[in-house]
Amino acid sequence: MPVARRMRRRGWMNAARKSAQPETRPPVVRHLASRSSVAPVESARAYIFDVEGTLVDTVLPSLNCWCQTLVEFGFTFRTADLHRYSGMDGKEVLARLLPQSAELKDFILSKYNWRFRTEVLPTVRAVPGARDLLATLKRRGAKIALASNCHPDELVQYRACLGVDEFVDVYVSGDDVRRGKPHPDVITTALKRLGGTQPSDAVFVGDTPYDAEAARQARVRSFGVLSGHFPRADLVSAGCSAIFLDPKSMNQALAAPAPEAA
């Protein structure tokens, strides 16, 4: 039966509208990093970066895209309701937002992806300081990976936006893994592709608690940036051992002289 006819089933849609309620709290695993475990920013041999929200400014445009898409199906959410799931794989987002059938959620996700590609992707911009940060890390001899839940064609657009191919050793997209964040798959895949890089040698840089949770599961240290609009406390509680305002401030921290030992 064509999708359009399935979507017209009145009982299905009415039940879906009534039962769409977000969870009251995001399912973030709380993991407090002890101060003694915080290592110098420049100590890592490899840096794995989330892309959306961390290096490319997609958070608010993506949330608006979700709002517009969901309302077409009769689901109305506040931006704050959706932001708590920012950084998660799209299927994970809908699994928490809607109790409806997988078939309906797949259709909603396909509509979101279409709108994001056609209306949002052509307008995205790099977060200030993103390119300079990667250039600094590469000059220091670090290996660099970009690892994201996004689709390969979206990653191509982000690469063009950032202009960092000369600094990046490997890329990982959502199509390269079975599960998106908060699962650790994109990070573990990046480690394998970097070759000879152990979890203890790497840092994952992200903008959401789900990035930190994925890093914790991969046994990789995590740094957080506030460009994803999550509170500092949420990133620390999720496991980040260092927090920066944005890539520019992280780059400045790299340039600062290390404190002398007492």
ABEGO torsion letter per residue (X at the ends): XBAAAAAABAAAAAAAAAABBBBABBBBBBBBBBAAABBBAAABABBBBBABGAABBAAAAAAAAAAAAAAAAGBBBBAAAAAAABGBBAAAAAAAABABBAAAAAAAAAAAAAAAAAAAAAABBBBBGAAAAAAAAAAAGBBBBBBBABBAAAAAAAAAAAGAAAABABBBBAAABABBOABAAAAAAAAAAAEGBBAAABBBBBABAAAAAAAAAAGBBBBBBAAAGBBAAAAAAAGBABBBABAAAAAAAAABBBBBBX
